[in-house]
Amino acid sequence: MFTPIPLGQAQVLEANNVEASGVFTFVTTGGGLTAVDVFNPLNPKVIGSVGLGGSSADLAVSGNPVYYADSRPVCLAFLTTAC
């Protein structure tokens, strides 16, 4: 029997779809895309979000970029991090 154990949480409102890549988890919301750093699963942190308009329908991650689909054609969101 599989019994998941919650470790930590990050609040992302209106979450629709979730995809993970490395230490990042990407979440589509009612009008955009949110990135969560899950390096420390006990303390995940929302590190950024971008409003993309529309209502998200699907999400795919292949390193960088993130592919985001809504009622319009597929959008690409290229991610950068400040050093």
C-alpha positions as CSV (number, residue, x, y, z in Angstrom):
1,M,0.0,0.0,0.0
2,F,1.3,3.5,-0.9
3,T,1.0,6.1,1.8
4,P,2.4,9.5,0.8
5,I,4.0,11.5,3.5
6,P,3.7,15.3,3.2
7,L,7.1,17.0,3.7
8,G,6.5,20.7,3.0
9,Q,4.3,23.0,1.1
10,A,4.3,26.2,-1.0
11,Q,1.1,28.1,-1.6
12,V,0.2,28.4,-5.3
13,L,-3.4,29.7,-5.9
14,E,-5.5,28.2,-8.6
15,A,-3.1,25.4,-9.4
16,N,-4.0,23.3,-12.4
17,N,-1.1,21.3,-13.7
18,V,2.3,20.4,-12.2
19,E,5.5,19.3,-13.8
20,A,8.9,18.8,-12.1
21,S,12.4,19.2,-13.6
22,G,15.4,18.8,-11.3
23,V,15.1,21.0,-8.2
24,F,12.2,23.0,-9.8
25,T,8.5,22.4,-10.0
26,F,6.3,24.3,-12.4
27,V,2.7,25.0,-11.8
28,T,0.1,26.4,-14.2
29,T,-2.5,28.6,-12.6
30,G,-5.7,30.4,-13.8
31,G,-3.6,32.9,-15.7
32,G,0.0,32.0,-15.6
33,L,3.0,29.9,-14.6
34,T,4.6,29.7,-11.2
35,A,8.1,28.2,-10.5
36,V,8.8,26.6,-7.1
37,D,12.3,25.7,-5.9
38,V,12.0,22.2,-4.2
39,F,15.7,21.7,-3.5
40,N,14.8,21.5,0.2
41,P,11.5,19.5,0.1
42,L,10.9,20.4,3.8
43,N,10.8,24.1,2.8
44,P,9.8,24.6,-0.9
45,K,9.9,28.3,-2.1
46,V,7.9,30.1,-4.8
47,I,10.7,31.8,-6.8
48,G,8.7,33.5,-9.5
49,S,5.6,33.7,-11.6
50,V,4.6,35.1,-14.9
51,G,1.1,36.0,-16.1
52,L,0.5,34.4,-19.5
53,G,-3.2,35.1,-19.9
54,G,-5.8,32.6,-20.9
55,S,-6.7,29.6,-18.8
56,S,-4.0,27.0,-18.7
57,A,-4.7,23.6,-20.4
58,D,-1.4,21.8,-20.3
59,L,2.3,22.0,-19.3
60,A,5.5,20.2,-20.3
61,V,9.0,20.8,-19.1
62,S,12.1,19.8,-20.9
63,G,14.9,21.5,-19.0
64,N,14.5,25.0,-20.4
65,P,12.1,26.0,-22.0
66,V,8.8,25.2,-20.3
67,Y,6.0,24.6,-22.8
68,Y,2.6,26.1,-21.7
69,A,-0.6,25.6,-23.6
70,D,-3.9,27.4,-23.1
71,S,-6.7,28.4,-25.5
72,R,-4.1,30.0,-27.8
73,P,-1.2,28.4,-29.5
74,V,1.6,26.8,-27.4
75,C,3.7,29.4,-25.5
76,L,7.4,29.0,-24.5
77,A,8.6,30.3,-21.2
78,F,12.4,30.5,-21.0
79,L,13.6,30.6,-17.4
80,T,16.5,32.5,-16.0
81,T,17.8,32.8,-12.5
82,A,19.8,35.7,-11.0
83,C,23.2,34.9,-9.6
